[in-house]
Amino acid sequence: MGYDLDPLARLISRVGSTRVRESAVWECFDELKAYCLKNQKYQARLNWIDSDQETLDFIDYWFAPEQERQLRRIAKFLHAENPDFRSNVKNILVVALSRLIISKEPKASLARDTAHSRPHKTIETNDFDIHEHYENSIKHVLSALNSKEIKTNSTAYLGDARRLSRINDSTVDAIITSPPYLNAIDYMRGHKFSLIWFGYNLSYLRAIRSSAIGAETAVSSGNGREFDELMSTLKLKNINARTSSLLSRYYNDLRVQLGESKRVLKPRKKALYVIGNSSIRGEHIKNSEVLKFAAHKVGFKITDESIREIPNNKRYLPMSVGKENSLSQRMRTEHIIEMAA
Ligand SMILES: C[S@@+](CC[C@H](N)C(=O)[O-])C[C@H]1O[C@@H](n2cnc3c(N)ncnc32)[C@H](O)[C@@H]1O
């Protein structure tokens, strides 16, 4: 069972941990192609887009007319009023389509670097044919999934990991998670390019983004004395009031989340957190220390910690050679922290 606030992260987790019959995926893809062919003369209407000027303007800016027409038809076929009820077969087609939208080079959209959450426009016209590339993308998703190896299906919930209200106290055997790093990646900047085709408009996605752990919204945490203690542990030098306030919110978010993990875990069972360090306005922030400090405060005992280098090709933000102080430098290593309830 898993939780994520971001509908795309949740969908990818769900698809990645649910068995599927491959022939059913291809049958559904044939139906999708037939549907698009039959309706190719019409502009498919999508209510959540067509009733929202901001989302329409966004599409107008980031997508060329032909890809918009193709995406509208595909979205009409795949969309479910309630994504909980969309079949897993269709979910696979959604993830495969997302790969053609959230990409390094411009594909279905006019943006580059959407996959690195830094979309920027480098082309004004687009001859990318979504239908031509869709089949290969599905093949890629199916081969990465390797469905036969999945022993049991998971349930991925759209929800806040700081409030695991579905889960009773002391009922969980193990937790594996990777919380966001302070100020590191704004996933929604890239993910919205895909999510707008599946029932979400921009204002809805903005609201989700602002409730994410580590979101750049300065709110005082209410853990004053504890936070002062953390600050003296971190020994930060050049930190202004705004950064301190962001860090305070981040600390509070992590603390509340860790409290929930502690609550749901059975006694002495373990939680494994993967977290990278980051830098904020030039100051190196040891997120791993913040996490351990919070874990300790909610009653966890740290039982192990290892550090691994993130290979260049696995990095969410690519390394740019010769730029030692660049954005990408933050993401060089990550800490794997094991703790016992
Ligand atoms: C470092 S990523 C890990 C993604 C994925 N679980 C994985 O391991 O590949 C952090 C994830 O935390 C999610 N997130 C941020 N705040 C959250 C919250 N309050 N509740 C649940 N998920 C949250 C983000 O949407 C993002 O997908």
PDBQT file of the ligand as one rigid body, heavy atoms in Angstrom, charges set to zero:
ROOT
HETATM    1  C1  LIG A 401      11.587  11.804  -3.916  1.00  0.00    +0.000 C 
HETATM    2  S1  LIG A 401       9.977  11.596  -4.613  1.00  0.00    +0.000 S 
HETATM    3  C2  LIG A 401       9.722   9.860  -4.472  1.00  0.00    +0.000 C 
HETATM    4  C3  LIG A 401       8.793   9.347  -5.545  1.00  0.00    +0.000 C 
HETATM    5  C4  LIG A 401       8.522   7.848  -5.512  1.00  0.00    +0.000 C 
HETATM    6  N1  LIG A 401       7.826   7.435  -4.300  1.00  0.00    +0.000 N 
HETATM    7  C5  LIG A 401       9.799   7.088  -5.678  1.00  0.00    +0.000 C 
HETATM    8  O1  LIG A 401      10.296   6.515  -4.728  1.00  0.00    +0.000 OA
HETATM    9  O2  LIG A 401      10.291   7.080  -6.799  1.00  0.00    +0.000 OA
HETATM   10  C6  LIG A 401       8.967  12.333  -3.400  1.00  0.00    +0.000 C 
HETATM   11  C7  LIG A 401       7.455  12.132  -3.596  1.00  0.00    +0.000 C 
HETATM   12  O3  LIG A 401       6.799  12.616  -2.437  1.00  0.00    +0.000 OA
HETATM   13  C8  LIG A 401       5.523  13.079  -2.821  1.00  0.00    +0.000 C 
HETATM   14  N2  LIG A 401       4.969  13.916  -1.721  1.00  0.00    +0.000 N 
HETATM   15  C9  LIG A 401       5.303  15.179  -1.357  1.00  0.00    +0.000 A 
HETATM   16  N3  LIG A 401       4.587  15.569  -0.282  1.00  0.00    +0.000 NA
HETATM   17  C10 LIG A 401       3.784  14.512   0.057  1.00  0.00    +0.000 A 
HETATM   18  C11 LIG A 401       2.797  14.305   1.075  1.00  0.00    +0.000 A 
HETATM   19  N4  LIG A 401       2.509  15.263   1.973  1.00  0.00    +0.000 N 
HETATM   20  N5  LIG A 401       2.154  13.110   1.103  1.00  0.00    +0.000 NA
HETATM   21  C12 LIG A 401       2.428  12.143   0.199  1.00  0.00    +0.000 A 
HETATM   22  N6  LIG A 401       3.345  12.282  -0.797  1.00  0.00    +0.000 NA
HETATM   23  C13 LIG A 401       4.018  13.459  -0.860  1.00  0.00    +0.000 A 
HETATM   24  C14 LIG A 401       5.808  13.820  -4.107  1.00  0.00    +0.000 C 
HETATM   25  O4  LIG A 401       4.620  13.965  -4.861  1.00  0.00    +0.000 OA
HETATM   26  C15 LIG A 401       6.844  12.900  -4.770  1.00  0.00    +0.000 C 
HETATM   27  O5  LIG A 401       6.221  11.980  -5.633  1.00  0.00    +0.000 OA
ENDROOT
TORSDOF 0
